[in-house]
Amino acid sequence: MKNSEILELTTEELVARVSEEKSNLTKLKFAHAVSAIENPLRINKVRKDIARLNTELTKRKAASASE
């Protein structure tokens, strides 16, 4: 997910997307533990996407708190 796509999302969509990605990460980790997944780098990508989403959420909360 690109940063430009993240910026277009509303705050509610960001929260929903974070929870969705976290569950996706859990499923990927479990699948990888049971048997090797085809592309283990997907785990890193999902982790980075979660971090990007959380960063944008934090920026928005800080901006709303300063208003």
PDB file of N, CA, C and O in Angstrom:
ATOM      1  N   MET A   1       0.849  -1.173   0.000  1.00  0.00           N
ATOM      2  CA  MET A   1       0.000   0.000   0.000  1.00  0.00           C
ATOM      3  C   MET A   1       0.895   1.237   0.000  1.00  0.00           C
ATOM      4  O   MET A   1       1.821   1.345   0.804  1.00  0.00           O
ATOM      5  N   LYS A   2       0.615   2.148  -0.892  1.00  0.00           N
ATOM      6  CA  LYS A   2       1.413   3.356  -1.018  1.00  0.00           C
ATOM      7  C   LYS A   2       0.920   4.427  -0.051  1.00  0.00           C
ATOM      8  O   LYS A   2      -0.231   4.411   0.384  1.00  0.00           O
ATOM      9  N   ASN A   3       1.809   5.350   0.272  1.00  0.00           N
ATOM     10  CA  ASN A   3       1.436   6.431   1.187  1.00  0.00           C
ATOM     11  C   ASN A   3       0.330   7.300   0.604  1.00  0.00           C
ATOM     12  O   ASN A   3      -0.512   7.806   1.346  1.00  0.00           O
ATOM     13  N   SER A   4       0.321   7.479  -0.706  1.00  0.00           N
ATOM     14  CA  SER A   4      -0.730   8.285  -1.321  1.00  0.00           C
ATOM     15  C   SER A   4      -2.091   7.618  -1.139  1.00  0.00           C
ATOM     16  O   SER A   4      -3.099   8.303  -0.969  1.00  0.00           O
ATOM     17  N   GLU A   5      -2.124   6.300  -1.174  1.00  0.00           N
ATOM     18  CA  GLU A   5      -3.372   5.580  -0.931  1.00  0.00           C
ATOM     19  C   GLU A   5      -3.808   5.717   0.519  1.00  0.00           C
ATOM     20  O   GLU A   5      -4.999   5.832   0.808  1.00  0.00           O
ATOM     21  N   ILE A   6      -2.854   5.703   1.418  1.00  0.00           N
ATOM     22  CA  ILE A   6      -3.164   5.825   2.845  1.00  0.00           C
ATOM     23  C   ILE A   6      -3.732   7.203   3.149  1.00  0.00           C
ATOM     24  O   ILE A   6      -4.665   7.324   3.943  1.00  0.00           O
ATOM     25  N   LEU A   7      -3.188   8.234   2.533  1.00  0.00           N
ATOM     26  CA  LEU A   7      -3.644   9.596   2.785  1.00  0.00           C
ATOM     27  C   LEU A   7      -5.077   9.817   2.322  1.00  0.00           C
ATOM     28  O   LEU A   7      -5.780  10.671   2.863  1.00  0.00           O
ATOM     29  N   GLU A   8      -5.514   9.056   1.327  1.00  0.00           N
ATOM     30  CA  GLU A   8      -6.871   9.199   0.801  1.00  0.00           C
ATOM     31  C   GLU A   8      -7.926   8.574   1.708  1.00  0.00           C
ATOM     32  O   GLU A   8      -9.109   8.894   1.592  1.00  0.00           O
ATOM     33  N   LEU A   9      -7.505   7.677   2.619  1.00  0.00           N
ATOM     34  CA  LEU A   9      -8.445   6.988   3.493  1.00  0.00           C
ATOM     35  C   LEU A   9      -8.914   7.900   4.625  1.00  0.00           C
ATOM     36  O   LEU A   9      -8.172   8.768   5.085  1.00  0.00           O
ATOM     37  N   THR A  10     -10.147   7.693   5.065  1.00  0.00           N
ATOM     38  CA  THR A  10     -10.633   8.420   6.228  1.00  0.00           C
ATOM     39  C   THR A  10     -10.089   7.744   7.483  1.00  0.00           C
ATOM     40  O   THR A  10      -9.537   6.645   7.421  1.00  0.00           O
ATOM     41  N   THR A  11     -10.250   8.406   8.607  1.00  0.00           N
ATOM     42  CA  THR A  11      -9.740   7.865   9.863  1.00  0.00           C
ATOM     43  C   THR A  11     -10.410   6.544  10.205  1.00  0.00           C
ATOM     44  O   THR A  11      -9.751   5.616  10.673  1.00  0.00           O
ATOM     45  N   GLU A  12     -11.713   6.453   9.976  1.00  0.00           N
ATOM     46  CA  GLU A  12     -12.427   5.210  10.267  1.00  0.00           C
ATOM     47  C   GLU A  12     -11.934   4.079   9.367  1.00  0.00           C
ATOM     48  O   GLU A  12     -11.795   2.938   9.809  1.00  0.00           O
ATOM     49  N   GLU A  13     -11.675   4.403   8.110  1.00  0.00           N
ATOM     50  CA  GLU A  13     -11.157   3.400   7.180  1.00  0.00           C
ATOM     51  C   GLU A  13      -9.759   2.950   7.595  1.00  0.00           C
ATOM     52  O   GLU A  13      -9.408   1.779   7.443  1.00  0.00           O
ATOM     53  N   LEU A  14      -8.957   3.889   8.121  1.00  0.00           N
ATOM     54  CA  LEU A  14      -7.621   3.538   8.591  1.00  0.00           C
ATOM     55  C   LEU A  14      -7.694   2.543   9.741  1.00  0.00           C
ATOM     56  O   LEU A  14      -6.961   1.554   9.766  1.00  0.00           O
ATOM     57  N   VAL A  15      -8.587   2.812  10.696  1.00  0.00           N
ATOM     58  CA  VAL A  15      -8.724   1.922  11.848  1.00  0.00           C
ATOM     59  C   VAL A  15      -9.163   0.536  11.388  1.00  0.00           C
ATOM     60  O   VAL A  15      -8.645  -0.474  11.864  1.00  0.00           O
ATOM     61  N   ALA A  16     -10.109   0.492  10.469  1.00  0.00           N
ATOM     62  CA  ALA A  16     -10.583  -0.790   9.950  1.00  0.00           C
ATOM     63  C   ALA A  16      -9.475  -1.509   9.195  1.00  0.00           C
ATOM     64  O   ALA A  16      -9.321  -2.724   9.311  1.00  0.00           O
ATOM     65  N   ARG A  17      -8.718  -0.767   8.437  1.00  0.00           N
ATOM     66  CA  ARG A  17      -7.637  -1.368   7.641  1.00  0.00           C
ATOM     67  C   ARG A  17      -6.538  -1.923   8.538  1.00  0.00           C
ATOM     68  O   ARG A  17      -5.966  -2.970   8.236  1.00  0.00           O
ATOM     69  N   VAL A  18      -6.232  -1.224   9.653  1.00  0.00           N
ATOM     70  CA  VAL A  18      -5.212  -1.706  10.586  1.00  0.00           C
ATOM     71  C   VAL A  18      -5.638  -3.051  11.173  1.00  0.00           C
ATOM     72  O   VAL A  18      -4.844  -3.991  11.220  1.00  0.00           O
ATOM     73  N   SER A  19      -6.883  -3.141  11.617  1.00  0.00           N
ATOM     74  CA  SER A  19      -7.335  -4.402  12.199  1.00  0.00           C
ATOM     75  C   SER A  19      -7.357  -5.514  11.154  1.00  0.00           C
ATOM     76  O   SER A  19      -7.035  -6.663  11.456  1.00  0.00           O
ATOM     77  N   GLU A  20      -7.735  -5.169   9.935  1.00  0.00           N
ATOM     78  CA  GLU A  20      -7.747  -6.148   8.846  1.00  0.00           C
ATOM     79  C   GLU A  20      -6.341  -6.660   8.551  1.00  0.00           C
ATOM     80  O   GLU A  20      -6.128  -7.861   8.384  1.00  0.00           O
ATOM     81  N   GLU A  21      -5.389  -5.739   8.488  1.00  0.00           N
ATOM     82  CA  GLU A  21      -4.005  -6.119   8.192  1.00  0.00           C
ATOM     83  C   GLU A  21      -3.388  -6.919   9.339  1.00  0.00           C
ATOM     84  O   GLU A  21      -2.586  -7.823   9.101  1.00  0.00           O
ATOM     85  N   LYS A  22      -3.755  -6.594  10.576  1.00  0.00           N
ATOM     86  CA  LYS A  22      -3.233  -7.357  11.713  1.00  0.00           C
ATOM     87  C   LYS A  22      -3.723  -8.798  11.678  1.00  0.00           C
ATOM     88  O   LYS A  22      -2.965  -9.725  11.962  1.00  0.00           O
ATOM     89  N   SER A  23      -4.987  -8.982  11.331  1.00  0.00           N
ATOM     90  CA  SER A  23      -5.494 -10.353  11.234  1.00  0.00           C
ATOM     91  C   SER A  23      -4.843 -11.083  10.067  1.00  0.00           C
ATOM     92  O   SER A  23      -4.570 -12.281  10.152  1.00  0.00           O
ATOM     93  N   ASN A  24      -4.597 -10.361   8.979  1.00  0.00           N
ATOM     94  CA  ASN A  24      -3.897 -10.943   7.836  1.00  0.00           C
ATOM     95  C   ASN A  24      -2.485 -11.370   8.228  1.00  0.00           C
ATOM     96  O   ASN A  24      -2.021 -12.435   7.821  1.00  0.00           O
ATOM     97  N   LEU A  25      -1.805 -10.546   9.013  1.00  0.00           N
ATOM     98  CA  LEU A  25      -0.454 -10.869   9.462  1.00  0.00           C
ATOM     99  C   LEU A  25      -0.462 -12.113  10.339  1.00  0.00           C
ATOM    100  O   LEU A  25       0.412 -12.970  10.207  1.00  0.00           O
ATOM    101  N   THR A  26      -1.431 -12.217  11.223  1.00  0.00           N
ATOM    102  CA  THR A  26      -1.541 -13.390  12.081  1.00  0.00           C
ATOM    103  C   THR A  26      -1.737 -14.655  11.252  1.00  0.00           C
ATOM    104  O   THR A  26      -1.116 -15.683  11.522  1.00  0.00           O
ATOM    105  N   LYS A  27      -2.602 -14.575  10.246  1.00  0.00           N
ATOM    106  CA  LYS A  27      -2.841 -15.720   9.374  1.00  0.00           C
ATOM    107  C   LYS A  27      -1.579 -16.105   8.604  1.00  0.00           C
ATOM    108  O   LYS A  27      -1.271 -17.287   8.455  1.00  0.00           O
ATOM    109  N   LEU A  28      -0.848 -15.091   8.113  1.00  0.00           N
ATOM    110  CA  LEU A  28       0.383 -15.373   7.377  1.00  0.00           C
ATOM    111  C   LEU A  28       1.424 -16.043   8.272  1.00  0.00           C
ATOM    112  O   LEU A  28       2.079 -17.001   7.863  1.00  0.00           O
ATOM    113  N   LYS A  29       1.570 -15.535   9.491  1.00  0.00           N
ATOM    114  CA  LYS A  29       2.541 -16.122  10.421  1.00  0.00           C
ATOM    115  C   LYS A  29       2.179 -17.565  10.747  1.00  0.00           C
ATOM    116  O   LYS A  29       3.047 -18.437  10.802  1.00  0.00           O
ATOM    117  N   PHE A  30       0.899 -17.805  10.961  1.00  0.00           N
ATOM    118  CA  PHE A  30       0.467 -19.163  11.265  1.00  0.00           C
ATOM    119  C   PHE A  30       0.715 -20.092  10.082  1.00  0.00           C
ATOM    120  O   PHE A  30       1.219 -21.202  10.252  1.00  0.00           O
ATOM    121  N   ALA A  31       0.364 -19.638   8.890  1.00  0.00           N
ATOM    122  CA  ALA A  31       0.577 -20.443   7.693  1.00  0.00           C
ATOM    123  C   ALA A  31       2.057 -20.731   7.476  1.00  0.00           C
ATOM    124  O   ALA A  31       2.426 -21.820   7.035  1.00  0.00           O
ATOM    125  N   HIS A  32       2.897 -19.755   7.787  1.00  0.00           N
ATOM    126  CA  HIS A  32       4.331 -19.939   7.617  1.00  0.00           C
ATOM    127  C   HIS A  32       4.896 -20.894   8.661  1.00  0.00           C
ATOM    128  O   HIS A  32       5.846 -21.626   8.384  1.00  0.00           O
ATOM    129  N   ALA A  33       4.322 -20.891   9.853  1.00  0.00           N
ATOM    130  CA  ALA A  33       4.785 -21.799  10.898  1.00  0.00           C
ATOM    131  C   ALA A  33       4.393 -23.240  10.590  1.00  0.00           C
ATOM    132  O   ALA A  33       5.155 -24.167  10.865  1.00  0.00           O
ATOM    133  N   VAL A  34       3.210 -23.427  10.021  1.00  0.00           N
ATOM    134  CA  VAL A  34       2.742 -24.769   9.701  1.00  0.00           C
ATOM    135  C   VAL A  34       3.515 -25.337   8.519  1.00  0.00           C
ATOM    136  O   VAL A  34       4.055 -26.440   8.599  1.00  0.00           O
ATOM    137  N   SER A  35       3.569 -24.598   7.441  1.00  0.00           N
ATOM    138  CA  SER A  35       4.348 -24.999   6.275  1.00  0.00           C
ATOM    139  C   SER A  35       4.815 -23.725   5.584  1.00  0.00           C
ATOM    140  O   SER A  35       4.112 -22.714   5.582  1.00  0.00           O
ATOM    141  N   ALA A  36       5.971 -23.781   5.015  1.00  0.00           N
ATOM    142  CA  ALA A  36       6.560 -22.589   4.415  1.00  0.00           C
ATOM    143  C   ALA A  36       5.633 -21.995   3.356  1.00  0.00           C
ATOM    144  O   ALA A  36       5.160 -22.694   2.460  1.00  0.00           O
ATOM    145  N   ILE A  37       5.384 -20.684   3.480  1.00  0.00           N
ATOM    146  CA  ILE A  37       4.560 -20.024   2.477  1.00  0.00           C
ATOM    147  C   ILE A  37       5.420 -19.737   1.247  1.00  0.00           C
ATOM    148  O   ILE A  37       6.650 -19.743   1.312  1.00  0.00           O
ATOM    149  N   GLU A  38       4.748 -19.490   0.133  1.00  0.00           N
ATOM    150  CA  GLU A  38       5.455 -19.323  -1.134  1.00  0.00           C
ATOM    151  C   GLU A  38       6.412 -18.135  -1.104  1.00  0.00           C
ATOM    152  O   GLU A  38       7.541 -18.228  -1.585  1.00  0.00           O
ATOM    153  N   ASN A  39       5.958 -17.025  -0.540  1.00  0.00           N
ATOM    154  CA  ASN A  39       6.791 -15.827  -0.502  1.00  0.00           C
ATOM    155  C   ASN A  39       6.810 -15.280   0.927  1.00  0.00           C
ATOM    156  O   ASN A  39       5.915 -14.522   1.300  1.00  0.00           O
ATOM    157  N   PRO A  40       7.804 -15.645   1.731  1.00  0.00           N
ATOM    158  CA  PRO A  40       7.844 -15.190   3.118  1.00  0.00           C
ATOM    159  C   PRO A  40       8.068 -13.683   3.275  1.00  0.00           C
ATOM    160  O   PRO A  40       7.865 -13.138   4.360  1.00  0.00           O
ATOM    161  N   LEU A  41       8.480 -13.014   2.210  1.00  0.00           N
ATOM    162  CA  LEU A  41       8.670 -11.566   2.290  1.00  0.00           C
ATOM    163  C   LEU A  41       7.343 -10.827   2.399  1.00  0.00           C
ATOM    164  O   LEU A  41       7.317  -9.642   2.732  1.00  0.00           O
ATOM    165  N   ARG A  42       6.228 -11.526   2.116  1.00  0.00           N
ATOM    166  CA  ARG A  42       4.905 -10.917   2.287  1.00  0.00           C
ATOM    167  C   ARG A  42       4.677 -10.532   3.743  1.00  0.00           C
ATOM    168  O   ARG A  42       3.983  -9.557   4.028  1.00  0.00           O
ATOM    169  N   ILE A  43       5.264 -11.302   4.673  1.00  0.00           N
ATOM    170  CA  ILE A  43       5.119 -10.991   6.088  1.00  0.00           C
ATOM    171  C   ILE A  43       5.730  -9.622   6.377  1.00  0.00           C
ATOM    172  O   ILE A  43       5.129  -8.807   7.078  1.00  0.00           O
ATOM    173  N   ASN A  44       6.909  -9.372   5.845  1.00  0.00           N
ATOM    174  CA  ASN A  44       7.558  -8.066   6.036  1.00  0.00           C
ATOM    175  C   ASN A  44       6.730  -6.943   5.433  1.00  0.00           C
ATOM    176  O   ASN A  44       6.603  -5.872   6.027  1.00  0.00           O
ATOM    177  N   LYS A  45       6.166  -7.183   4.256  1.00  0.00           N
ATOM    178  CA  LYS A  45       5.362  -6.159   3.591  1.00  0.00           C
ATOM    179  C   LYS A  45       4.141  -5.805   4.413  1.00  0.00           C
ATOM    180  O   LYS A  45       3.801  -4.629   4.548  1.00  0.00           O
ATOM    181  N   VAL A  46       3.480  -6.809   4.964  1.00  0.00           N
ATOM    182  CA  VAL A  46       2.287  -6.556   5.771  1.00  0.00           C
ATOM    183  C   VAL A  46       2.668  -5.804   7.045  1.00  0.00           C
ATOM    184  O   VAL A  46       1.951  -4.895   7.465  1.00  0.00           O
ATOM    185  N   ARG A  47       3.786  -6.176   7.660  1.00  0.00           N
ATOM    186  CA  ARG A  47       4.243  -5.468   8.865  1.00  0.00           C
ATOM    187  C   ARG A  47       4.518  -3.995   8.567  1.00  0.00           C
ATOM    188  O   ARG A  47       4.173  -3.121   9.362  1.00  0.00           O
ATOM    189  N   LYS A  48       5.134  -3.729   7.433  1.00  0.00           N
ATOM    190  CA  LYS A  48       5.435  -2.344   7.066  1.00  0.00           C
ATOM    191  C   LYS A  48       4.162  -1.563   6.744  1.00  0.00           C
ATOM    192  O   LYS A  48       4.060  -0.378   7.060  1.00  0.00           O
ATOM    193  N   ASP A  49       3.200  -2.225   6.120  1.00  0.00           N
ATOM    194  CA  ASP A  49       1.926  -1.567   5.844  1.00  0.00           C
ATOM    195  C   ASP A  49       1.216  -1.190   7.137  1.00  0.00           C
ATOM    196  O   ASP A  49       0.647  -0.103   7.240  1.00  0.00           O
ATOM    197  N   ILE A  50       1.246  -2.082   8.121  1.00  0.00           N
ATOM    198  CA  ILE A  50       0.634  -1.789   9.416  1.00  0.00           C
ATOM    199  C   ILE A  50       1.322  -0.595  10.059  1.00  0.00           C
ATOM    200  O   ILE A  50       0.663   0.274  10.628  1.00  0.00           O
ATOM    201  N   ALA A  51       2.637  -0.552   9.969  1.00  0.00           N
ATOM    202  CA  ALA A  51       3.391   0.567  10.540  1.00  0.00           C
ATOM    203  C   ALA A  51       3.033   1.881   9.838  1.00  0.00           C
ATOM    204  O   ALA A  51       2.893   2.913  10.494  1.00  0.00           O
ATOM    205  N   ARG A  52       2.887   1.850   8.523  1.00  0.00           N
ATOM    206  CA  ARG A  52       2.510   3.063   7.784  1.00  0.00           C
ATOM    207  C   ARG A  52       1.122   3.546   8.187  1.00  0.00           C
ATOM    208  O   ARG A  52       0.896   4.742   8.375  1.00  0.00           O
ATOM    209  N   LEU A  53       0.192   2.593   8.316  1.00  0.00           N
ATOM    210  CA  LEU A  53      -1.169   2.952   8.712  1.00  0.00           C
ATOM    211  C   LEU A  53      -1.189   3.541  10.123  1.00  0.00           C
ATOM    212  O   LEU A  53      -1.861   4.541  10.372  1.00  0.00           O
ATOM    213  N   ASN A  54      -0.454   2.922  11.038  1.00  0.00           N
ATOM    214  CA  ASN A  54      -0.405   3.430  12.411  1.00  0.00           C
ATOM    215  C   ASN A  54       0.257   4.800  12.488  1.00  0.00           C
ATOM    216  O   ASN A  54      -0.140   5.638  13.298  1.00  0.00           O
ATOM    217  N   THR A  55       1.255   5.031  11.658  1.00  0.00           N
ATOM    218  CA  THR A  55       1.919   6.331  11.628  1.00  0.00           C
ATOM    219  C   THR A  55       0.941   7.418  11.198  1.00  0.00           C
ATOM    220  O   THR A  55       0.895   8.493  11.797  1.00  0.00           O
ATOM    221  N   GLU A  56       0.164   7.136  10.163  1.00  0.00           N
ATOM    222  CA  GLU A  56      -0.815   8.116   9.699  1.00  0.00           C
ATOM    223  C   GLU A  56      -1.891   8.354  10.749  1.00  0.00           C
ATOM    224  O   GLU A  56      -2.332   9.489  10.934  1.00  0.00           O
ATOM    225  N   LEU A  57      -2.321   7.302  11.440  1.00  0.00           N
ATOM    226  CA  LEU A  57      -3.293   7.462  12.521  1.00  0.00           C
ATOM    227  C   LEU A  57      -2.743   8.364  13.626  1.00  0.00           C
ATOM    228  O   LEU A  57      -3.449   9.229  14.144  1.00  0.00           O
ATOM    229  N   THR A  58      -1.495   8.151  13.973  1.00  0.00           N
ATOM    230  CA  THR A  58      -0.867   8.961  15.018  1.00  0.00           C
ATOM    231  C   THR A  58      -0.764  10.416  14.590  1.00  0.00           C
ATOM    232  O   THR A  58      -0.990  11.311  15.404  1.00  0.00           O
ATOM    233  N   LYS A  59      -0.429  10.673  13.329  1.00  0.00           N
ATOM    234  CA  LYS A  59      -0.354  12.042  12.821  1.00  0.00           C
ATOM    235  C   LYS A  59      -1.712  12.717  12.903  1.00  0.00           C
ATOM    236  O   LYS A  59      -1.816  13.877  13.303  1.00  0.00           O
ATOM    237  N   ARG A  60      -2.746  11.989  12.525  1.00  0.00           N
ATOM    238  CA  ARG A  60      -4.100  12.567  12.549  1.00  0.00           C
ATOM    239  C   ARG A  60      -4.566  12.834  13.971  1.00  0.00           C
ATOM    240  O   ARG A  60      -5.218  13.847  14.224  1.00  0.00           O
ATOM    241  N   LYS A  61      -4.246  11.946  14.904  1.00  0.00           N
ATOM    242  CA  LYS A  61      -4.632  12.164  16.295  1.00  0.00           C
ATOM    243  C   LYS A  61      -3.893  13.360  16.877  1.00  0.00           C
ATOM    244  O   LYS A  61      -4.474  14.135  17.635  1.00  0.00           O
ATOM    245  N   ALA A  62      -2.631  13.518  16.536  1.00  0.00           N
ATOM    246  CA  ALA A  62      -1.841  14.657  17.011  1.00  0.00           C
ATOM    247  C   ALA A  62      -2.386  15.965  16.429  1.00  0.00           C
ATOM    248  O   ALA A  62      -2.445  16.986  17.115  1.00  0.00           O
ATOM    249  N   ALA A  63      -2.779  15.915  15.166  1.00  0.00           N
ATOM    250  CA  ALA A  63      -3.306  17.120  14.517  1.00  0.00           C
ATOM    251  C   ALA A  63      -4.647  17.507  15.118  1.00  0.00           C
ATOM    252  O   ALA A  63      -4.923  18.693  15.300  1.00  0.00           O
ATOM    253  N   SER A  64      -5.480  16.528  15.427  1.00  0.00           N
ATOM    254  CA  SER A  64      -6.784  16.847  16.016  1.00  0.00           C
ATOM    255  C   SER A  64      -6.643  17.294  17.470  1.00  0.00           C
ATOM    256  O   SER A  64      -7.460  18.077  17.955  1.00  0.00           O
ATOM    257  N   ALA A  65      -5.627  16.813  18.164  1.00  0.00           N
ATOM    258  CA  ALA A  65      -5.415  17.203  19.553  1.00  0.00           C
ATOM    259  C   ALA A  65      -4.886  18.638  19.647  1.00  0.00           C
ATOM    260  O   ALA A  65      -5.163  19.346  20.615  1.00  0.00           O
ATOM    261  N   SER A  66      -4.127  19.058  18.638  1.00  0.00           N
ATOM    262  CA  SER A  66      -3.545  20.405  18.672  1.00  0.00           C
ATOM    263  C   SER A  66      -4.543  21.476  18.230  1.00  0.00           C
ATOM    264  O   SER A  66      -4.294  22.668  18.407  1.00  0.00           O
ATOM    265  N   GLU A  67      -5.667  21.054  17.659  1.00  0.00           N
ATOM    266  CA  GLU A  67      -6.656  22.041  17.198  1.00  0.00           C
ATOM    267  C   GLU A  67      -7.472  22.574  18.324  1.00  0.00           C
ATOM    268  O   GLU A  67      -8.347  23.412  18.109  1.00  0.00           O
TER     269      GLU A  67
END
